[in-house]
Amino acid sequence: MIDTLPGFVLAGLALAGSPGPATLSLAATGAAFGPRSGLAYMAGILAGMVAVMIMSGTGIVALLLALPGATPAVTALAAGYFLYLAWRIATAPPLSAVPRDSPGSGPRPGFADGLFLSLANPKGYAAMAALFSGFVLVTGRPVADLAVKCAVLILIIAAVNAAWLLAGVALAGLARHPATGRAINLAFAVLLLRSVAATFLL
């Protein structure tokens, strides 16, 4: 494990930290809705990624996608959700228009949204498949190997997601100006859609 762990960590950082639907939507949520909504959304993303890790590491995903018609149905559902999420970000009111993190100030992404995003995100499944198949951390003990990989990846994803959320929150001050806030929201929505398109074209 000592020999393979550094490579696994570096690969995990590269795959989890690169711009994608989860990371960009986290930054957008922090900028558009403030830190409280961002924390709930981030917790949902992390919980969803734990489920993705377990399903990828145990082969459940491969079995499900082998069912007739499963892949196109999942792809259409995921694409529709990402379009909806991008619309929510693009149409979020400027922070100057409502008290930050106040209830009833608009449809803010929360825990359930983050959970569903992780479960619907093709990039997450592809990244986990690459990491689980490309590295062995505990030789001859598949259950222990899966547990160690999941533990390391949870720490990596939590740290990376927190960094993206904080980057978005740092833009929240600019987003309080109506014109700038609208431009930031639209930019994040476009970037999210581009990242989704790139993910589905892999």
N, C-alpha and C positions, 0 to 999 in steps of 0.2 A: 504493500500500500504506500510505503514511503516513496517508492520510485514513481508510481503512477499518479499520486495525489496532486502534485503541482501541475501536471499537464491537465488533469481533470478540472482543477480550479480555474486555470487559464481559459480552457475551452468553455467552461460554464459562464465565466465573466463575459467572454466574447459573444456567446449566443444569447445570454439573458440581458446583457447591457446594450446590445445594438438597437437602433431605432426600429420599433415594430408597433403593432396595434396596442399592446399592453403598455409599453413604456411611453409612447406618444400620448395615449389617452390619459395616462396618469399625470403627465406634465400639463396637458390641456385642462384636466379637472382641477388641478391646483391653481392654475391661472384664472380659470373661468368661475370657479365656485368657492375657492378658499380651502384652507387646510383641513377643516373638520370633515367635509365631504370627501376630500382626498384620502384621508386616513381610512375611512370606512370602505371606500372603493379599493384601496390598496390591500386591505385585509381580505376582501373578497377575491381579488386576483391571486393572492398568495394561497388561500384555501383552495381555489380552483386548480392552481398549479400542483398542489399536493395530490389532488385527485388525478391529474394528468400524469404525474410521475408514477403513481401506483398502476394506473391503467396501461401506461406504456411499458413499464418494467415487467409487468406480469403477462403481457401479450394480449390483454383484453381488447385494446384498440384494434389490433390486427384482426382479431376474430370478428369484431363488430363491423369493420369496414369490408370484410369478405362477404357479408350478406348482400344479396342482389339488390341493387338500387340504393344501398346505404350511402355510398360516397357522394353521388350527386345530390341526395337529399340533405346530407350534412353540410355540403358546400353551399347550397342555396340558403339554408337556414343561417349559417355563419355570415354569409355575405349580406343578407338582409339585416341582421343585427348590427353589423359594423356600419352600414349605411344609416341606420337609426341613431346609433351612438354619435356618428359624425354630425348628423342633423341637430342633435341635442346640444352638442358643443358649439356648433356654428350659430345657433339661435339663442344661446344663453345671454341674458341681459347683462350689460356692463355692471361691474361690482359697485359702481357709484349709484346705481339705480335702486339697490336693495341693501339692507344691512347684511354684512358678511355673515354667512352661515346661519342666517335666520330661516326658520321654517316657513314654507309656503312661498319662497322667493323664486320658484321655478323647479322644473324636474331635474334634480341633481343626481348624478350617478352615486349609488351607494353600494353596500356589501353585495347584494344580489346581482347588481350589474357587473361588478368585478368578477364574481364567481362565474357568471354565464360567459363573460368575455374569455376567461381562461379556458373554459370547456369548449368554446367554439373557435378558438384561435389555432389555425393550422400550424403556425410557426412554433407554438409551444410543443405540439406533438412531434414535429420534425426535430426540434432541438433535443427533446428528451430521448427520442429514438437514437439519435446520433450519440448522445452522451452515454446512454446505457449500453449500447452495443459496442462502442469504441473503446471503453475502458473497463478494466477489472481492478477493483480496489481490494477485495477480499477473495483470495483464490480458493476455489473449491467449496465455497459456502455461499450459494446464490442468494439465500434470504438475507444473510448478513451483508452481502455486497449491495443488495438493493436498499437496505436500511441505511447504510453508510452514505451511499450516493444521494439518497433522498435528504438526509440530514445536512450534508454539505450544500446541496443545491438550494434547500430552503434558506440557509444563511445567505448564500450568494444572491438569490432572487430578492430577499427582503432588503438587503443592503442596496442593490441596484435600483429597486423600485422606490425606496426612500429617497435616493439621490435624484431620480427623475421627478418625483413629486415635489421635492424642495426646489428644484429648478423651476418648476411651474409656479410654485408659491412665490418665488422671487420675482416673477413677472406680474404678480397680482397687483402690485403698486401701480405699474403702468396700465394694467387692465381697468383700473378705476376711472380712467379718462374714457368717456364714451367712445370716441372715434378709435382711439388706440386699442381699447378693450375689444371692440368689434373686430378690428383687424387681426388681433392676436387669436381670437376665437376662430375666425375664418381660416387663418393660416394653419392652426393646429388641426382643424377639420380636414383641410386639403391634404396635409401631411399624413394624417391617419388613413385617409382613403388611398393615398399613394402607397403607403406601407402595406395596406391590405391587398391592393392589386398586385404588388410585387410578391407577397406571400402566396397568393393563389396561383401565380404564374410559375412558381418554382417547379 
